[in-house]
Each structure stands twice: as C-alpha cells, then as structure tokens.
Amino acid sequence: VTSDLALVLTYALSQQERGDRDFSLLQAGFRYRLPNGAVVGVAGGAGLNRDTPALQISVAVQFALGN
C-alpha cells in the first residue's frame, strides 16, 4: 500500500490425521513498519471448513536483534 504499510493475505492448510478433516484458514490484514524499524501487524480470518475456528484474530510484533 505504502512504503511502511503492507496488505497481507494468508492461507493456511494443515493436513490432519486419517479420519479428521483438514485445517483450512484464510486471513487478511495489515503490517506497519514503525520509525524504529519494528513491524506490527493485525489480521482477521475465517475458517473454510467445519473443523477450523469460525473467526480468528492475529496480532504480530517483529523486530531485528542485529544488523
């Protein structure tokens, strides 16, 4: 979107043991780079089948420990 703001789309699929349904989740959100270099993000998602959480909210913080 801008040099400091990014739109993020994710799709997660996890195959379960035999007999169980697969975990399938679609999320959309934003990541923002702060002036100190840290990145914060927030996303919301929905499960695509019965065995996945109906709604999910994710929050992320990322920063570098070295150069």
Distance bins in CASP14 RR format, pairs under 12 A and 6 or more apart:
PFRMAT RR
TARGET T0000
AUTHOR 0000-0000-0000
RMODE 2
METHOD distances of the structure
MODEL  1
1 7 1 0 1 0 0 0 0 0 0 0 0
1 8 0 0 0 0 0 1 0 0 0 0 0
1 29 0 0 0 0 0 1 0 0 0 0 0
1 30 1 0 0 1 0 0 0 0 0 0 0
1 31 0 0 0 0 1 0 0 0 0 0 0
1 32 0 0 0 0 1 0 0 0 0 0 0
1 33 0 0 0 0 0 1 0 0 0 0 0
2 30 0 0 0 0 0 1 0 0 0 0 0
2 31 0 0 0 0 0 1 0 0 0 0 0
2 32 0 0 0 0 1 0 0 0 0 0 0
2 33 0 0 0 0 1 0 0 0 0 0 0
3 32 0 0 0 0 0 1 0 0 0 0 0
3 33 1 0 0 1 0 0 0 0 0 0 0
4 30 0 0 0 0 0 1 0 0 0 0 0
4 31 0 0 0 0 1 0 0 0 0 0 0
4 32 1 0 0 1 0 0 0 0 0 0 0
4 33 1 0 1 0 0 0 0 0 0 0 0
4 34 0 0 0 0 1 0 0 0 0 0 0
4 35 0 0 0 0 1 0 0 0 0 0 0
4 36 0 0 0 0 0 1 0 0 0 0 0
4 37 0 0 0 0 1 0 0 0 0 0 0
4 38 0 0 0 0 0 1 0 0 0 0 0
4 39 0 0 0 0 1 0 0 0 0 0 0
4 40 0 0 0 0 0 1 0 0 0 0 0
4 41 0 0 0 0 0 1 0 0 0 0 0
5 29 0 0 0 0 0 1 0 0 0 0 0
5 30 1 0 0 1 0 0 0 0 0 0 0
5 31 1 0 0 1 0 0 0 0 0 0 0
5 32 1 0 1 0 0 0 0 0 0 0 0
5 33 1 0 0 1 0 0 0 0 0 0 0
5 34 0 0 0 0 0 1 0 0 0 0 0
5 39 0 0 0 0 0 1 0 0 0 0 0
5 40 0 0 0 0 0 1 0 0 0 0 0
5 41 0 0 0 0 1 0 0 0 0 0 0
5 42 0 0 0 0 0 1 0 0 0 0 0
6 28 0 0 0 0 0 1 0 0 0 0 0
6 29 0 0 0 0 1 0 0 0 0 0 0
6 30 1 0 0 1 0 0 0 0 0 0 0
6 31 1 0 1 0 0 0 0 0 0 0 0
6 32 1 0 0 1 0 0 0 0 0 0 0
6 33 0 0 0 0 1 0 0 0 0 0 0
6 39 0 0 0 0 1 0 0 0 0 0 0
6 40 0 0 0 0 0 1 0 0 0 0 0
6 41 0 0 0 0 1 0 0 0 0 0 0
6 42 0 0 0 0 0 1 0 0 0 0 0
6 43 0 0 0 0 0 1 0 0 0 0 0
6 60 0 0 0 0 0 1 0 0 0 0 0
6 62 0 0 0 0 0 1 0 0 0 0 0
7 27 0 0 0 0 0 1 0 0 0 0 0
7 28 1 0 0 1 0 0 0 0 0 0 0
7 29 1 0 0 1 0 0 0 0 0 0 0
7 30 1 0 0 1 0 0 0 0 0 0 0
7 31 0 0 0 0 1 0 0 0 0 0 0
7 32 0 0 0 0 0 1 0 0 0 0 0
7 41 0 0 0 0 0 1 0 0 0 0 0
7 42 0 0 0 0 0 1 0 0 0 0 0
7 43 0 0 0 0 0 1 0 0 0 0 0
8 26 0 0 0 0 0 1 0 0 0 0 0
8 27 1 0 0 1 0 0 0 0 0 0 0
8 28 1 0 0 1 0 0 0 0 0 0 0
8 29 1 0 1 0 0 0 0 0 0 0 0
8 30 1 0 0 1 0 0 0 0 0 0 0
8 31 1 0 1 0 0 0 0 0 0 0 0
8 32 0 0 0 0 0 1 0 0 0 0 0
8 39 0 0 0 0 0 1 0 0 0 0 0
8 40 0 0 0 0 0 1 0 0 0 0 0
8 41 1 0 0 1 0 0 0 0 0 0 0
8 42 0 0 0 0 1 0 0 0 0 0 0
8 43 1 0 0 1 0 0 0 0 0 0 0
8 44 0 0 0 0 0 1 0 0 0 0 0
8 45 0 0 0 0 0 1 0 0 0 0 0
8 58 0 0 0 0 1 0 0 0 0 0 0
8 60 0 0 0 0 1 0 0 0 0 0 0
8 62 0 0 0 0 0 1 0 0 0 0 0
9 25 0 0 0 0 0 1 0 0 0 0 0
9 26 1 0 0 1 0 0 0 0 0 0 0
9 27 1 0 0 1 0 0 0 0 0 0 0
9 28 1 0 1 0 0 0 0 0 0 0 0
9 29 1 0 0 1 0 0 0 0 0 0 0
9 30 0 0 0 0 0 1 0 0 0 0 0
9 31 0 0 0 0 0 1 0 0 0 0 0
9 43 0 0 0 0 1 0 0 0 0 0 0
9 44 0 0 0 0 0 1 0 0 0 0 0
9 45 0 0 0 0 0 1 0 0 0 0 0
10 24 0 0 0 0 0 1 0 0 0 0 0
10 25 1 0 0 1 0 0 0 0 0 0 0
10 26 1 0 0 1 0 0 0 0 0 0 0
10 27 1 0 1 0 0 0 0 0 0 0 0
10 28 1 0 0 1 0 0 0 0 0 0 0
10 29 0 0 0 0 1 0 0 0 0 0 0
10 31 0 0 0 0 0 1 0 0 0 0 0
10 41 0 0 0 0 0 1 0 0 0 0 0
10 43 1 0 0 1 0 0 0 0 0 0 0
10 44 0 0 0 0 1 0 0 0 0 0 0
10 45 0 0 0 0 1 0 0 0 0 0 0
10 46 0 0 0 0 0 1 0 0 0 0 0
10 47 0 0 0 0 0 1 0 0 0 0 0
10 56 0 0 0 0 0 1 0 0 0 0 0
10 58 0 0 0 0 1 0 0 0 0 0 0
10 60 0 0 0 0 0 1 0 0 0 0 0
11 23 0 0 0 0 0 1 0 0 0 0 0
11 24 1 0 0 1 0 0 0 0 0 0 0
11 25 1 0 0 1 0 0 0 0 0 0 0
11 26 1 0 1 0 0 0 0 0 0 0 0
11 27 1 0 0 1 0 0 0 0 0 0 0
11 28 0 0 0 0 0 1 0 0 0 0 0
11 43 0 0 0 0 0 1 0 0 0 0 0
11 45 0 0 0 0 0 1 0 0 0 0 0
11 46 0 0 0 0 0 1 0 0 0 0 0
11 47 0 0 0 0 0 1 0 0 0 0 0
11 48 0 0 0 0 1 0 0 0 0 0 0
11 52 0 0 0 0 0 1 0 0 0 0 0
12 22 0 0 0 0 0 1 0 0 0 0 0
12 23 1 0 0 1 0 0 0 0 0 0 0
12 24 1 0 0 1 0 0 0 0 0 0 0
12 25 1 0 1 0 0 0 0 0 0 0 0
12 26 0 0 0 0 1 0 0 0 0 0 0
12 27 1 0 0 1 0 0 0 0 0 0 0
12 43 0 0 0 0 0 1 0 0 0 0 0
12 45 0 0 0 0 1 0 0 0 0 0 0
12 46 0 0 0 0 0 1 0 0 0 0 0
12 47 0 0 0 0 1 0 0 0 0 0 0
12 48 0 0 0 0 1 0 0 0 0 0 0
12 52 0 0 0 0 1 0 0 0 0 0 0
12 53 0 0 0 0 0 1 0 0 0 0 0
12 56 0 0 0 0 1 0 0 0 0 0 0
12 58 0 0 0 0 0 1 0 0 0 0 0
13 21 0 0 0 0 0 1 0 0 0 0 0
13 22 1 0 0 1 0 0 0 0 0 0 0
13 23 1 0 0 1 0 0 0 0 0 0 0
13 24 1 0 1 0 0 0 0 0 0 0 0
13 25 1 0 0 1 0 0 0 0 0 0 0
13 26 0 0 0 0 1 0 0 0 0 0 0
13 47 0 0 0 0 0 1 0 0 0 0 0
13 48 0 0 0 0 1 0 0 0 0 0 0
13 49 0 0 0 0 0 1 0 0 0 0 0
13 52 0 0 0 0 1 0 0 0 0 0 0
14 20 0 0 0 0 0 1 0 0 0 0 0
14 21 0 0 0 0 0 1 0 0 0 0 0
14 22 1 0 0 1 0 0 0 0 0 0 0
14 23 1 0 1 0 0 0 0 0 0 0 0
14 24 1 0 0 1 0 0 0 0 0 0 0
14 25 0 0 0 0 1 0 0 0 0 0 0
14 47 0 0 0 0 0 1 0 0 0 0 0
14 48 0 0 0 0 0 1 0 0 0 0 0
14 49 0 0 0 0 0 1 0 0 0 0 0
14 51 0 0 0 0 0 1 0 0 0 0 0
14 52 0 0 0 0 1 0 0 0 0 0 0
15 21 0 0 0 0 1 0 0 0 0 0 0
15 22 1 0 1 0 0 0 0 0 0 0 0
15 23 0 0 0 0 1 0 0 0 0 0 0
15 24 0 0 0 0 1 0 0 0 0 0 0
15 51 0 0 0 0 0 1 0 0 0 0 0
16 22 1 0 1 0 0 0 0 0 0 0 0
16 23 1 0 0 1 0 0 0 0 0 0 0
16 24 0 0 0 0 0 1 0 0 0 0 0
16 49 0 0 0 0 0 1 0 0 0 0 0
16 51 1 0 0 1 0 0 0 0 0 0 0
16 52 0 0 0 0 0 1 0 0 0 0 0
17 23 0 0 0 0 0 1 0 0 0 0 0
17 51 0 0 0 0 0 1 0 0 0 0 0
19 51 0 0 0 0 0 1 0 0 0 0 0
20 49 0 0 0 0 0 1 0 0 0 0 0
20 50 0 0 0 0 0 1 0 0 0 0 0
20 51 1 0 0 1 0 0 0 0 0 0 0
20 52 0 0 0 0 0 1 0 0 0 0 0
21 47 0 0 0 0 0 1 0 0 0 0 0
21 48 0 0 0 0 0 1 0 0 0 0 0
21 49 1 0 1 0 0 0 0 0 0 0 0
21 50 1 0 0 1 0 0 0 0 0 0 0
21 51 1 0 1 0 0 0 0 0 0 0 0
21 52 0 0 0 0 1 0 0 0 0 0 0
22 47 0 0 0 0 0 1 0 0 0 0 0
22 48 0 0 0 0 1 0 0 0 0 0 0
22 49 1 0 0 1 0 0 0 0 0 0 0
22 50 0 0 0 0 0 1 0 0 0 0 0
22 51 1 0 0 1 0 0 0 0 0 0 0
22 52 0 0 0 0 1 0 0 0 0 0 0
23 47 0 0 0 0 1 0 0 0 0 0 0
23 48 0 0 0 0 1 0 0 0 0 0 0
23 49 0 0 0 0 1 0 0 0 0 0 0
23 50 0 0 0 0 0 1 0 0 0 0 0
23 51 1 0 0 1 0 0 0 0 0 0 0
23 52 1 0 1 0 0 0 0 0 0 0 0
23 53 0 0 0 0 1 0 0 0 0 0 0
23 56 0 0 0 0 0 1 0 0 0 0 0
24 45 0 0 0 0 0 1 0 0 0 0 0
24 46 0 0 0 0 1 0 0 0 0 0 0
24 47 1 0 0 1 0 0 0 0 0 0 0
24 48 1 0 1 0 0 0 0 0 0 0 0
24 49 1 0 1 0 0 0 0 0 0 0 0
24 50 0 0 0 0 1 0 0 0 0 0 0
24 51 0 0 0 0 1 0 0 0 0 0 0
24 52 1 0 1 0 0 0 0 0 0 0 0
24 53 0 0 0 0 0 1 0 0 0 0 0
24 56 0 0 0 0 0 1 0 0 0 0 0
25 43 0 0 0 0 0 1 0 0 0 0 0
25 44 0 0 0 0 1 0 0 0 0 0 0
25 45 1 0 0 1 0 0 0 0 0 0 0
25 46 1 0 0 1 0 0 0 0 0 0 0
25 47 1 0 1 0 0 0 0 0 0 0 0
25 48 1 0 0 1 0 0 0 0 0 0 0
25 49 0 0 0 0 1 0 0 0 0 0 0
25 51 0 0 0 0 0 1 0 0 0 0 0
25 52 1 0 1 0 0 0 0 0 0 0 0
25 53 1 0 0 1 0 0 0 0 0 0 0
25 54 0 0 0 0 0 1 0 0 0 0 0
25 55 0 0 0 0 0 1 0 0 0 0 0
25 56 1 0 0 1 0 0 0 0 0 0 0
25 57 0 0 0 0 0 1 0 0 0 0 0
25 58 0 0 0 0 1 0 0 0 0 0 0
26 43 0 0 0 0 0 1 0 0 0 0 0
26 44 0 0 0 0 1 0 0 0 0 0 0
26 45 1 0 0 1 0 0 0 0 0 0 0
26 46 1 0 0 1 0 0 0 0 0 0 0
26 47 1 0 0 1 0 0 0 0 0 0 0
26 48 1 0 1 0 0 0 0 0 0 0 0
26 49 0 0 0 0 0 1 0 0 0 0 0
26 52 0 0 0 0 1 0 0 0 0 0 0
26 53 0 0 0 0 0 1 0 0 0 0 0
26 54 0 0 0 0 0 1 0 0 0 0 0
26 55 0 0 0 0 0 1 0 0 0 0 0
26 56 0 0 0 0 1 0 0 0 0 0 0
27 41 0 0 0 0 0 1 0 0 0 0 0
27 42 0 0 0 0 0 1 0 0 0 0 0
27 43 1 0 1 0 0 0 0 0 0 0 0
27 44 1 0 1 0 0 0 0 0 0 0 0
27 45 1 0 1 0 0 0 0 0 0 0 0
27 46 0 0 0 0 1 0 0 0 0 0 0
27 47 0 0 0 0 1 0 0 0 0 0 0
27 48 0 0 0 0 0 1 0 0 0 0 0
27 52 0 0 0 0 0 1 0 0 0 0 0
27 53 0 0 0 0 0 1 0 0 0 0 0
27 55 0 0 0 0 0 1 0 0 0 0 0
27 56 1 0 0 1 0 0 0 0 0 0 0
27 57 0 0 0 0 1 0 0 0 0 0 0
27 58 1 0 0 1 0 0 0 0 0 0 0
27 59 0 0 0 0 0 1 0 0 0 0 0
27 60 0 0 0 0 0 1 0 0 0 0 0
28 41 0 0 0 0 0 1 0 0 0 0 0
28 42 0 0 0 0 0 1 0 0 0 0 0
28 43 1 0 0 1 0 0 0 0 0 0 0
28 44 1 0 0 1 0 0 0 0 0 0 0
28 45 1 0 0 1 0 0 0 0 0 0 0
28 46 0 0 0 0 1 0 0 0 0 0 0
28 56 0 0 0 0 0 1 0 0 0 0 0
28 57 0 0 0 0 0 1 0 0 0 0 0
28 58 0 0 0 0 0 1 0 0 0 0 0
29 40 0 0 0 0 0 1 0 0 0 0 0
29 41 1 0 0 1 0 0 0 0 0 0 0
29 42 1 0 0 1 0 0 0 0 0 0 0
29 43 1 1 0 0 0 0 0 0 0 0 0
29 44 1 0 0 1 0 0 0 0 0 0 0
29 45 0 0 0 0 1 0 0 0 0 0 0
29 56 0 0 0 0 0 1 0 0 0 0 0
29 57 0 0 0 0 1 0 0 0 0 0 0
29 58 0 0 0 0 1 0 0 0 0 0 0
29 59 0 0 0 0 0 1 0 0 0 0 0
29 60 0 0 0 0 0 1 0 0 0 0 0
30 39 0 0 0 0 0 1 0 0 0 0 0
30 40 0 0 0 0 1 0 0 0 0 0 0
30 41 1 0 0 1 0 0 0 0 0 0 0
30 42 1 0 0 1 0 0 0 0 0 0 0
30 43 1 0 0 1 0 0 0 0 0 0 0
30 44 0 0 0 0 0 1 0 0 0 0 0
30 58 0 0 0 0 0 1 0 0 0 0 0
30 59 0 0 0 0 0 1 0 0 0 0 0
30 60 0 0 0 0 0 1 0 0 0 0 0
31 37 0 0 0 0 0 1 0 0 0 0 0
31 38 0 0 0 0 0 1 0 0 0 0 0
31 39 1 0 1 0 0 0 0 0 0 0 0
31 40 1 0 0 1 0 0 0 0 0 0 0
31 41 1 0 1 0 0 0 0 0 0 0 0
31 42 0 0 0 0 1 0 0 0 0 0 0
31 43 0 0 0 0 1 0 0 0 0 0 0
31 58 0 0 0 0 0 1 0 0 0 0 0
31 59 0 0 0 0 0 1 0 0 0 0 0
31 60 1 0 0 1 0 0 0 0 0 0 0
31 61 0 0 0 0 0 1 0 0 0 0 0
31 62 0 0 0 0 1 0 0 0 0 0 0
32 38 0 0 0 0 1 0 0 0 0 0 0
32 39 1 0 0 1 0 0 0 0 0 0 0
32 40 1 0 1 0 0 0 0 0 0 0 0
32 41 1 0 0 1 0 0 0 0 0 0 0
32 42 0 0 0 0 1 0 0 0 0 0 0
32 60 0 0 0 0 0 1 0 0 0 0 0
32 61 0 0 0 0 0 1 0 0 0 0 0
32 62 0 0 0 0 0 1 0 0 0 0 0
33 39 1 0 1 0 0 0 0 0 0 0 0
33 40 0 0 0 0 1 0 0 0 0 0 0
33 41 0 0 0 0 1 0 0 0 0 0 0
33 61 0 0 0 0 0 1 0 0 0 0 0
33 62 0 0 0 0 1 0 0 0 0 0 0
33 63 0 0 0 0 0 1 0 0 0 0 0
33 64 0 0 0 0 0 1 0 0 0 0 0
34 40 1 0 0 1 0 0 0 0 0 0 0
34 41 0 0 0 0 0 1 0 0 0 0 0
34 61 0 0 0 0 1 0 0 0 0 0 0
34 62 0 0 0 0 0 1 0 0 0 0 0
34 63 0 0 0 0 1 0 0 0 0 0 0
36 61 0 0 0 0 0 1 0 0 0 0 0
36 62 0 0 0 0 0 1 0 0 0 0 0
36 63 1 0 0 1 0 0 0 0 0 0 0
36 64 0 0 0 0 0 1 0 0 0 0 0
37 61 0 0 0 0 0 1 0 0 0 0 0
37 62 0 0 0 0 1 0 0 0 0 0 0
37 63 1 0 0 1 0 0 0 0 0 0 0
37 64 1 0 0 1 0 0 0 0 0 0 0
37 66 0 0 0 0 0 1 0 0 0 0 0
37 67 0 0 0 0 0 1 0 0 0 0 0
38 60 0 0 0 0 0 1 0 0 0 0 0
38 61 1 0 0 1 0 0 0 0 0 0 0
38 62 1 0 0 1 0 0 0 0 0 0 0
38 63 1 0 1 0 0 0 0 0 0 0 0
38 64 0 0 0 0 1 0 0 0 0 0 0
38 65 0 0 0 0 0 1 0 0 0 0 0
39 59 0 0 0 0 0 1 0 0 0 0 0
39 60 1 0 0 1 0 0 0 0 0 0 0
39 61 1 0 0 1 0 0 0 0 0 0 0
39 62 1 0 1 0 0 0 0 0 0 0 0
39 63 1 0 0 1 0 0 0 0 0 0 0
39 64 0 0 0 0 1 0 0 0 0 0 0
40 58 0 0 0 0 0 1 0 0 0 0 0
40 59 1 0 0 1 0 0 0 0 0 0 0
40 60 1 0 0 1 0 0 0 0 0 0 0
40 61 1 0 1 0 0 0 0 0 0 0 0
40 62 1 0 0 1 0 0 0 0 0 0 0
40 63 0 0 0 0 1 0 0 0 0 0 0
41 57 0 0 0 0 0 1 0 0 0 0 0
41 58 0 0 0 0 1 0 0 0 0 0 0
41 59 1 0 0 1 0 0 0 0 0 0 0
41 60 1 0 1 0 0 0 0 0 0 0 0
41 61 1 0 0 1 0 0 0 0 0 0 0
41 62 0 0 0 0 1 0 0 0 0 0 0
42 56 0 0 0 0 0 1 0 0 0 0 0
42 57 1 0 0 1 0 0 0 0 0 0 0
42 58 1 0 0 1 0 0 0 0 0 0 0
42 59 1 0 1 0 0 0 0 0 0 0 0
42 60 1 0 0 1 0 0 0 0 0 0 0
42 61 0 0 0 0 0 1 0 0 0 0 0
43 55 0 0 0 0 0 1 0 0 0 0 0
43 56 0 0 0 0 1 0 0 0 0 0 0
43 57 1 0 0 1 0 0 0 0 0 0 0
43 58 1 0 1 0 0 0 0 0 0 0 0
43 59 0 0 0 0 1 0 0 0 0 0 0
43 60 1 0 0 1 0 0 0 0 0 0 0
44 53 0 0 0 0 0 1 0 0 0 0 0
44 54 0 0 0 0 0 1 0 0 0 0 0
44 55 1 0 0 1 0 0 0 0 0 0 0
44 56 1 0 0 1 0 0 0 0 0 0 0
44 57 1 0 1 0 0 0 0 0 0 0 0
44 58 1 0 0 1 0 0 0 0 0 0 0
44 59 0 0 0 0 1 0 0 0 0 0 0
44 60 0 0 0 0 0 1 0 0 0 0 0
45 52 0 0 0 0 1 0 0 0 0 0 0
45 53 0 0 0 0 1 0 0 0 0 0 0
45 54 0 0 0 0 1 0 0 0 0 0 0
45 55 1 0 0 1 0 0 0 0 0 0 0
45 56 1 0 1 0 0 0 0 0 0 0 0
45 57 1 0 0 1 0 0 0 0 0 0 0
45 58 1 0 0 1 0 0 0 0 0 0 0
46 52 0 0 0 0 1 0 0 0 0 0 0
46 53 0 0 0 0 1 0 0 0 0 0 0
46 54 1 0 0 1 0 0 0 0 0 0 0
46 55 1 0 1 0 0 0 0 0 0 0 0
46 56 1 0 0 1 0 0 0 0 0 0 0
46 57 0 0 0 0 0 1 0 0 0 0 0
47 53 1 0 0 1 0 0 0 0 0 0 0
47 54 1 0 0 1 0 0 0 0 0 0 0
47 55 1 0 0 1 0 0 0 0 0 0 0
47 56 1 0 0 1 0 0 0 0 0 0 0
48 54 0 0 0 0 0 1 0 0 0 0 0
48 56 0 0 0 0 0 1 0 0 0 0 0
END
